[in-house]
């Protein structure tokens, strides 16, 4: 079931979002919802530069491999 929220924006942010929503021919509320979802999803995944940094960090890779082996053996503590 859809939820209603109240959002306080300064005039500049409101005008900017309104202008973008009009360009995309969307209601402002839908534009804000889609923009928030897109931003949230983009934060869930690692981009190419971050992956390169992860793979080039030998200490981190060793810890990840060790943790993976321990997880397969069901050793350790899992934090959610």
Backbone as a printed PyTorch tensor [residue, N CA C, xyz], in Angstrom:
tensor([[[  0.8380,  -1.1780,   0.0000],
         [  0.0000,   0.0000,   0.0000],
         [  0.8870,   1.2470,   0.0000]],

        [[  0.6190,   2.1930,  -0.8850],
         [  1.4390,   3.4060,  -0.9450],
         [  1.4150,   4.1870,   0.3690]],

        [[  2.5130,   4.8220,   0.6640],
         [  2.6460,   5.6490,   1.8700],
         [  2.7960,   7.1140,   1.4660]],

        [[  2.3070,   7.9800,   2.2950],
         [  2.4360,   9.4190,   2.0810],
         [  3.4570,   9.9620,   3.0670]],

        [[  4.3690,  10.7970,   2.5670],
         [  5.3560,  11.4270,   3.4360],
         [  5.3120,  12.9260,   3.1940]],

        [[  5.8210,  13.6630,   4.1470],
         [  5.9550,  15.1060,   3.9940],
         [  7.4310,  15.4010,   3.7720]],

        [[  7.7210,  16.2330,   2.7990],
         [  9.1010,  16.5600,   2.4510],
         [  9.2380,  18.0750,   2.4240]],

        [[ 10.1840,  18.5970,   3.1590],
         [ 10.4120,  20.0420,   3.1800],
         [ 11.6090,  20.3450,   2.2780]],

        [[ 11.3920,  21.2270,   1.3020],
         [ 12.4450,  21.6250,   0.3630],
         [ 12.5810,  23.1430,   0.3730]],

        [[ 13.8150,  23.6190,   0.1810],
         [ 13.9410,  25.0620,   0.0070],
         [ 13.4610,  25.4160,  -1.4050]],

        [[ 13.2350,  26.6840,  -1.6520],
         [ 12.6580,  27.1190,  -2.9300],
         [ 13.5040,  26.6930,  -4.1270]],

        [[ 14.8100,  26.7900,  -3.9940],
         [ 15.7030,  26.4440,  -5.1040],
         [ 15.6070,  24.9610,  -5.4540]],

        [[ 15.6190,  24.0980,  -4.4430],
         [ 15.5090,  22.6550,  -4.6770],
         [ 14.1470,  22.3160,  -5.2850]],

        [[ 13.1040,  22.9360,  -4.7540],
         [ 11.7510,  22.6920,  -5.2690],
         [ 11.6630,  23.0680,  -6.7440]],

        [[ 12.1450,  24.2460,  -7.0950],
         [ 12.0710,  24.7050,  -8.4880],
         [ 12.8770,  23.8010,  -9.4140]],

        [[ 14.0320,  23.3740,  -8.9610],
         [ 14.8740,  22.4900,  -9.7630],
         [ 14.1740,  21.1520, -10.0070]],

        [[ 13.6490,  20.5610,  -8.9510],
         [ 12.9500,  19.2720,  -9.0930],
         [ 11.7000,  19.4200,  -9.9520]],

        [[ 10.9740,  20.5030,  -9.7680],
         [  9.7680,  20.7390, -10.5570],
         [ 10.1110,  20.8610, -12.0420]],

        [[ 11.1640,  21.6140, -12.3390],
         [ 11.5910,  21.7970, -13.7290],
         [ 11.9550,  20.4450, -14.3630]],

        [[ 12.7040,  19.6190, -13.6240],
         [ 13.0930,  18.3110, -14.1530],
         [ 11.8720,  17.4110, -14.3420]],

        [[ 10.9410,  17.4640, -13.4210],
         [  9.7510,  16.6180, -13.5510],
         [  8.9200,  17.0390, -14.7610]],

        [[  8.8480,  18.3320, -15.0340],
         [  8.0970,  18.8180, -16.1940],
         [  8.7500,  18.3840, -17.5010]],

        [[ 10.0850,  18.4110, -17.5330],
         [ 10.8070,  17.9730, -18.7330],
         [ 10.5040,  16.5050, -19.0200]],

        [[ 10.4180,  15.7030, -17.9690],
         [ 10.1430,  14.2690, -18.1290],
         [  8.6500,  13.9640, -18.1680]],

        [[  7.8190,  15.0180, -18.1100],
         [  6.3620,  14.8720, -18.1400],
         [  5.8670,  13.8970, -17.0740]],

        [[  6.3660,  14.1150, -15.8430],
         [  5.9720,  13.3050, -14.6830],
         [  5.4470,  14.2330, -13.6000]],

        [[  4.5500,  13.7160, -12.7670],
         [  4.1870,  14.4990, -11.5810],
         [  5.4230,  14.6500, -10.6920]],

        [[  5.5040,  15.7420,  -9.9850],
         [  6.6570,  15.9990,  -9.1190],
         [  6.8760,  14.8550,  -8.1310]],

        [[  5.8010,  14.3620,  -7.5180],
         [  5.9460,  13.2870,  -6.5330],
         [  6.5570,  12.0390,  -7.1670]],

        [[  6.1550,  11.7200,  -8.4040],
         [  6.7100,  10.5500,  -9.0890],
         [  8.1720,  10.7750,  -9.4380]],

        [[  8.5130,  11.9890,  -9.8630],
         [  9.9020,  12.2930, -10.1940],
         [ 10.7910,  12.1290,  -8.9670]],

        [[ 10.3560,  12.6640,  -7.8310],
         [ 11.1310,  12.5480,  -6.5950],
         [ 11.2710,  11.0860,  -6.1910]],

        [[ 10.1770,  10.3200,  -6.2890],
         [ 10.2320,   8.8920,  -5.9430],
         [ 11.2460,   8.1580,  -6.8200]],

        [[ 11.1800,   8.3770,  -8.1360],
         [ 12.0970,   7.6920,  -9.0510],
         [ 13.5450,   8.1260,  -8.8140]],

        [[ 13.7590,   9.4090,  -8.5680],
         [ 15.1180,   9.9030,  -8.3220],
         [ 15.6820,   9.2980,  -7.0420]],

        [[ 14.8650,   9.2130,  -5.9980],
         [ 15.3190,   8.6300,  -4.7300],
         [ 15.6280,   7.1470,  -4.8940]],

        [[ 14.7760,   6.4280,  -5.6120],
         [ 15.0130,   4.9960,  -5.8370],
         [ 16.2690,   4.7700,  -6.6690]],

        [[ 16.4470,   5.5680,  -7.7050],
         [ 17.6380,   5.4370,  -8.5450],
         [ 18.9100,   5.6950,  -7.7350]],

        [[ 18.8760,   6.7160,  -6.8980],
         [ 20.0380,   7.0220,  -6.0650],
         [ 20.3100,   5.8780,  -5.0900]],

        [[ 19.2630,   5.3740,  -4.4470],
         [ 19.4280,   4.2840,  -3.4850],
         [ 20.0200,   3.0500,  -4.1440]],

        [[ 19.5150,   2.7220,  -5.3120],
         [ 20.0330,   1.5450,  -6.0360],
         [ 21.4840,   1.7390,  -6.4400]],

        [[ 21.8470,   2.9540,  -6.8200],
         [ 23.2290,   3.2040,  -7.2320],
         [ 24.1970,   3.0420,  -6.0650]],

        [[ 23.7100,   3.2230,  -4.8470],
         [ 24.5530,   3.0860,  -3.6640],
         [ 24.7180,   1.6350,  -3.2300]],

        [[ 23.8920,   0.7360,  -3.7550],
         [ 23.9340,  -0.6720,  -3.3660],
         [ 25.0580,  -1.4390,  -4.0480]],

        [[ 25.5200,  -0.9590,  -5.1690],
         [ 26.4870,  -1.6900,  -5.9670],
         [ 27.8140,  -0.9540,  -6.0280]],

        [[ 28.8510,  -1.6940,  -6.2760],
         [ 30.2000,  -1.1390,  -6.3690],
         [ 30.4680,  -0.7870,  -7.8270]],

        [[ 30.9620,   0.4220,  -8.0780],
         [ 31.2790,   0.7820,  -9.4600],
         [ 32.6530,   0.2290,  -9.8470]],

        [[ 33.0150,   0.3850, -11.1100],
         [ 34.2600,  -0.1920, -11.6360],
         [ 35.5020,   0.3030, -10.9010]],

        [[ 35.5460,   1.5850, -10.5850],
         [ 36.7130,   2.1360,  -9.8870],
         [ 36.8560,   1.5230,  -8.4930]],

        [[ 35.7270,   1.3470,  -7.8100],
         [ 35.7750,   0.7380,  -6.4740],
         [ 36.2300,  -0.7150,  -6.5570]],

        [[ 35.7720,  -1.4360,  -7.5900],
         [ 36.1870,  -2.8350,  -7.7460],
         [ 37.6890,  -2.9270,  -7.9920]],

        [[ 38.2270,  -2.0290,  -8.7910],
         [ 39.6730,  -2.0160,  -9.0470],
         [ 40.4220,  -1.7780,  -7.7450]],

        [[ 39.9380,  -0.8470,  -6.9290],
         [ 40.5770,  -0.5530,  -5.6440],
         [ 40.5000,  -1.7630,  -4.7210]],

        [[ 39.3770,  -2.4570,  -4.7130],
         [ 39.2180,  -3.6510,  -3.8670],
         [ 40.1780,  -4.7470,  -4.3120]],

        [[ 40.1900,  -5.0500,  -5.6190],
         [ 41.0470,  -6.1290,  -6.1200],
         [ 42.5320,  -5.8160,  -5.9880]],

        [[ 42.8970,  -4.5510,  -5.9760],
         [ 44.3140,  -4.2020,  -5.8550],
         [ 44.7790,  -4.1470,  -4.3980]],

        [[ 43.8800,  -4.2640,  -3.4550],
         [ 44.2300,  -4.2320,  -2.0330],
         [ 44.4730,  -5.6690,  -1.5620]],

        [[ 45.7270,  -6.0700,  -1.5250],
         [ 46.0780,  -7.4690,  -1.2060],
         [ 45.5970,  -7.8980,   0.1850]],

        [[ 45.7770,  -7.0400,   1.1710],
         [ 45.3660,  -7.3850,   2.5380],
         [ 43.8590,  -7.6120,   2.6010]],

        [[ 43.1170,  -6.7520,   1.9500],
         [ 41.6640,  -6.9040,   1.9330],
         [ 41.2660,  -8.1880,   1.2200]],

        [[ 41.8880,  -8.4810,   0.0880],
         [ 41.5580,  -9.6930,  -0.6580],
         [ 41.8610, -10.9430,   0.1710]],

        [[ 42.9540, -10.9450,   0.9070],
         [ 43.2790, -12.0860,   1.7670],
         [ 42.2130, -12.2630,   2.8470]],

        [[ 41.7930, -11.1530,   3.4490],
         [ 40.7590, -11.2230,   4.4910],
         [ 39.4320, -11.7100,   3.9150]],

        [[ 39.0940, -11.2510,   2.7120],
         [ 37.8510, -11.6930,   2.0760],
         [ 37.8910, -13.1830,   1.7500]],

        [[ 39.0340, -13.6620,   1.2450],
         [ 39.1650, -15.0890,   0.9350],
         [ 39.0670, -15.9340,   2.2020]],

        [[ 39.7290, -15.4780,   3.2640],
         [ 39.6640, -16.1920,   4.5370],
         [ 38.2290, -16.2200,   5.0590]],

        [[ 37.5610, -15.0920,   4.9950],
         [ 36.1780, -15.0150,   5.4650],
         [ 35.2650, -15.9040,   4.6420]],

        [[ 35.4990, -15.9680,   3.3500],
         [ 34.6850, -16.8240,   2.4770],
         [ 34.8550, -18.2970,   2.8430]],

        [[ 36.0990, -18.6990,   3.0950],
         [ 36.3580, -20.0930,   3.4920],
         [ 35.6870, -20.4070,   4.8240]],

        [[ 35.7790, -19.4790,   5.7660],
         [ 35.1480, -19.6910,   7.0680],
         [ 33.6270, -19.7410,   6.9460]],

        [[ 33.0860, -18.9400,   6.0880],
         [ 31.6330, -18.9410,   5.8870],
         [ 31.1780, -20.2720,   5.3030]],

        [[ 31.9440, -20.8190,   4.3640],
         [ 31.6010, -22.1130,   3.7730],
         [ 31.6240, -23.2150,   4.8230]],

        [[ 32.5210, -23.0780,   5.8110],
         [ 32.6060, -24.0670,   6.8910],
         [ 31.6250, -23.7530,   8.0250]],

        [[ 30.8570, -22.6650,   7.8390],
         [ 29.8990, -22.1900,   8.8440],
         [ 30.5920, -21.8200,  10.1550]],

        [[ 31.7820, -21.2660,  10.0410],
         [ 32.5110, -20.7960,  11.2180],
         [ 32.3360, -19.2910,  11.3220]],

        [[ 32.4710, -18.7940,  12.5010],
         [ 32.4110, -17.3600,  12.7100],
         [ 31.0120, -16.8800,  13.0410]],

        [[ 30.8980, -15.5740,  13.0800],
         [ 29.6450, -14.9420,  13.4520],
         [ 29.1690, -14.0990,  12.2700]],

        [[ 27.9170, -14.2200,  11.9390],
         [ 27.3530, -13.4580,  10.8310],
         [ 26.5820, -12.2730,  11.3740]],

        [[ 26.8560, -11.1060,  10.8250],
         [ 26.1960,  -9.8850,  11.2710],
         [ 25.3240,  -9.4100,  10.1090]],

        [[ 24.0890,  -9.0940,  10.4530],
         [ 23.1570,  -8.6440,   9.4080],
         [ 23.0130,  -7.1570,   9.4460]]])
